Amino acid sequence: MPKIGRKRIYQIASGTVCALVAGAAILNGVVRQRPNGAFVGSGGELQGGTVQVNDVNILKSLAPEKRAEKLIAIAKSPQNLERSRARYLLATELLQQGKGGKALEQLNGLEVDYPVLAGHVLLKRAQAYDQMGNTAKAQSTRQELVKQQPNNPVTAEALYMLGKSDLRYWDQAIAQFPSHPRSLEIAQQRLKQNPNQPELLKLIARHGLHLNSYVSLLDQLTEKFANQLTPEDWEVIAFGYWEKTEYGKAGMAYAKAPFTARNAYRTARGLQLGQKPGATQAYIRMVNAFPKDTQETSLALMRLSRLVEPGQAIAYLDQVITQFPNRAGEALLEKSKLLDELNSKQAAAQTRQLLLTQYSNSEAAAQLRWELAQAQAGAGDIQAAWKWAAPIIKENSDSEYAPEAAFWVGKWATQLGKHNDAKNAFEYVLKHYPESYYAWRSASMLGWDVGDFNSVRQLDPKVVRPSTRPPIPAGSETLRELYQLGQDQDAWSLWQVEFRNPMQPTVAEQFTDGVMRLGVGDHLDGIFMVSYLSEREKPEEREEYKALKQQLGYWYALYPFPYLELIESWSQERQLNPLLVTALIRQESRFMPEITSSAGAKGLMQVMPDTGEWIAKQIKIKEFDLTNPEDNIKLGTWYLDYTHEEYAGNSMLAVASYNAGPGAVGEWVAKKGVGDPDQFVETIPYSETRGYVKSVFGNYWNYLRLYNPEISQKVAQVSKAHPTIQ
């Protein structure tokens, strides 16, 4: 793999749909080849020669003038779907440039040729007339849209503009499209004029989760109009508070919602997380009211067992063991620990044995085995440690402990001189857990050119970003078309209307919601929505999730690549591996440039203001804004380079120092040295920093295996779990 220092060449893989034109966010796609086997580069190959329809896929990489030239050429081709798409995208770009007259030339009659976006064509035609100063024509075009497509959600945009001169249109927008962002904008404007409108506040409570003022508006609704709210209203409010992590308020609101198992559980859990009184009593009420056959009941019993004294806790755990086999292993492990606390050593040992025999495949059995393996390794008996870890690979292959156990089997085999066993263990990790941090460590142990803790900063991996987007699994034909065209803001607005079940979404809906959020820059919630699919417990949903993980679209959504050019530029300046910087940013801020931590750290790389001032003095700049992506990356990469210099280029220590501070890491190194770096990571005293280091390097590995063709192909050769497009 190349080392830092060369000028980077970005590549965009070829495909079949114009996903990157007119502001498309790069989320999904595949590394493909042209028929001649060459990857599509940064657009140079389009500068001359015949334009082909497939060339639309890489127009985004061209300068605006050259892109317009190519779009015009495609728009003049014989009538087909790609021609209509090119006309639509060209009109969109012309409108963004304020060239309404030229945009109108592309839009005239397009609704006939392009029926899937007919409503959007009419809306853009009205915008073109506005730019031309023809207000009457703009208004009549919007009225035509309202008349011709009364049920099309894009009509809400027309109603919003028409309502500026006739408020009856605003009433129609709210009544007909209550979840459309324009309707919520209308509601907010009206609330500013008269805040005493509970129906508008309830509208926002149900549909306005994305609004910055959402929590304050919920507070206003619950404080001023509580006596006017129905149990169903309280359920909506509770869900909103829960989504915004206002758990105490959510728990109190769920207490007034319809008394279902889910709402009763969230009442108790919300009170517990919000440190409000009454959580224990709420759990007891819940398990008494719903004693059997609900996932919420078993979880409530487990929570309850941790809130009461040991004797009573054991009774609750026994109830779980008896009634809920899927959680029996977890309950047995908890029970064994309580018995140890009560000095009932024999009973505790019997309970652990029961766990390992009757619930051998459970996550709790894997946890117990791994705890015993670690204890033996800590005592220096790696043969015994291996003995405890090996069953995890066979009995608990789906466990979160399995990749770690398999990796350490390889490490221990190496220490024992059993090099063939070690090689098999490392290959097993790559084959079965290619997404894990331990897959990177295994690849490094096998000699792959992926870097280790001492060399990873020096690597300069080729990055190939995809041009096409796999189809989203939910939504209308119009939504899918907008998404494929890269019209992310319009797609997101439409999705707000189509997404009717945010409280209990299907797997397909939740994934689509995550992708829609990513498209408009909400990476924090977008990544969360996609990653949280792993928590699905129903068998049929688990199967859907597993199928989704086989698609590259899932992984590109989990590991998006915004700000690549800025990251690359400053990584080159600092002689840092750009994928390592990307990995750290994903962990620090989820690519949210204006985010501020509870400690006051700001921006993409979460730089503390005083640290930013110190860095600015070192690099002799007087003004900077930590919420500005370039300023933040400029300062953050300097500090990451500084931490590398402090530890002689060791990226593990540098990343740990970025999180815990140089004083803490220096103390750890002085106390026990580095020794085996993998062992050092596992024994980092701060659990947060230990997890942080693994997450950053796990992120690095996933960006490498997804966006670097060489490593992606190599992983695909050893692992069927590494998704590829046929």
Stockholm file with secondary structure:
# STOCKHOLM 1.0

chainA/1-726         MPKIGRKRIYQIASGTVCALVAGAAILNGVVRQRPNGAFVGSGGELQGGTVQVNDVNILKSLAPEKRAEKLIAIAKSPQNLERSRARYLLATELLQQGKGGKALEQLNGLEVDYPVLAGHVLLKRAQAYDQMGNTAKAQSTRQELVKQQPNNPVTAEALYMLGKSDLRYWDQAIAQFPSHPRSLEIAQQRLKQNPNQPELLKLIARHGLHLNSYVSLLDQLTEKFANQLTPEDWEVIAFGYWEKTEYGKAGMAYAKAPFTARNAYRTARGLQLGQKPGATQAYIRMVNAFPKDTQETSLALMRLSRLVEPGQAIAYLDQVITQFPNRAGEALLEKSKLLDELNSKQAAAQTRQLLLTQYSNSEAAAQLRWELAQAQAGAGDIQAAWKWAAPIIKENSDSEYAPEAAFWVGKWATQLGKHNDAKNAFEYVLKHYPESYYAWRSASMLGWDVGDFNSVRQLDPKVVRPSTRPPIPAGSETLRELYQLGQDQDAWSLWQVEFRNPMQPTVAEQFTDGVMRLGVGDHLDGIFMVSYLSEREKPEEREEYKALKQQLGYWYALYPFPYLELIESWSQERQLNPLLVTALIRQESRFMPEITSSAGAKGLMQVMPDTGEWIAKQIKIKEFDLTNPEDNIKLGTWYLDYTHEEYAGNSMLAVASYNAGPGAVGEWVAKKGVGDPDQFVETIPYSETRGYVKSVFGNYWNYLRLYNPEISQKVAQVSKAHPTIQ
#=GR chainA/1-726 SS CCBTTSCCCCEECCCSSCTTSSSCCCCCCCCCCCTTSCCCCSSGGGSSSCCCGGGGGGGGGSCHHHHHHHHHHHHTSSSSHHHHHHHHHHHHHHHHTTCHHHHHHHHTTHHHHCGGGHHHHHHHHHHHHHHHTCHHHHHHHHHHHHHHCTTCTTHHHHHHHHTTTCTHHHHHHHHHCTTSHHHHHHHHHHHHHCSCCHHHHHHHHHHCTTCTTHHHHHHHHHHHSGGGCCHHHHHHHHHHHHHTTCHHHHHHHHTTSCCCHHHHHHHHHHHHHTTCTTHHHHHHHHHHHSCSSCHHHHHHHHHHHTTSCHHHHHHHHHHHHHHCHHHHHHHHHHHHHHHHHTTCHHHHHHHHHHHHHHSTTSHHHHHHHHHHHHHHHHTTCHHHHHHHHHHHHHHCTTSTTHHHHHHHHHHHHHHTTCHHHHHHHHHHHHHHCTTSHHHHHHHHHTTCSSCCTTTGGGBCCCCEECCCCCCCSSSCHHHHHHHHTTCHHHHHHHHHHHCCCTTSCCHHHHHHHHHHHHHTTCHHHHHHHHHGGGGCCSHHHHHHHHHHHTSHHHHHHHSCCTTHHHHHHHHHHHTCCHHHHHHHHHHHHTTCTTCBCTTCCBTTTTBCHHHHHHHHHHTTCSCCCTTSHHHHHHHHHHHHHHHHHHTTTCHHHHHHHHHHCHHHHHHHHHHHCCCSHHHHHHTCSCHHHHHHHHHHHHHHHHHHHHHCHHHHHHHHHHCTTSCCCC
#=GC SS_cons         CCBTTSCCCCEECCCSSCTTSSSCCCCCCCCCCCTTSCCCCSSGGGSSSCCCGGGGGGGGGSCHHHHHHHHHHHHTSSSSHHHHHHHHHHHHHHHHTTCHHHHHHHHTTHHHHCGGGHHHHHHHHHHHHHHHTCHHHHHHHHHHHHHHCTTCTTHHHHHHHHTTTCTHHHHHHHHHCTTSHHHHHHHHHHHHHCSCCHHHHHHHHHHCTTCTTHHHHHHHHHHHSGGGCCHHHHHHHHHHHHHTTCHHHHHHHHTTSCCCHHHHHHHHHHHHHTTCTTHHHHHHHHHHHSCSSCHHHHHHHHHHHTTSCHHHHHHHHHHHHHHCHHHHHHHHHHHHHHHHHTTCHHHHHHHHHHHHHHSTTSHHHHHHHHHHHHHHHHTTCHHHHHHHHHHHHHHCTTSTTHHHHHHHHHHHHHHTTCHHHHHHHHHHHHHHCTTSHHHHHHHHHTTCSSCCTTTGGGBCCCCEECCCCCCCSSSCHHHHHHHHTTCHHHHHHHHHHHCCCTTSCCHHHHHHHHHHHHHTTCHHHHHHHHHGGGGCCSHHHHHHHHHHHTSHHHHHHHSCCTTHHHHHHHHHHHTCCHHHHHHHHHHHHTTCTTCBCTTCCBTTTTBCHHHHHHHHHHTTCSCCCTTSHHHHHHHHHHHHHHHHHHTTTCHHHHHHHHHHCHHHHHHHHHHHCCCSHHHHHHTCSCHHHHHHHHHHHHHHHHHHHHHCHHHHHHHHHHCTTSCCCC
//
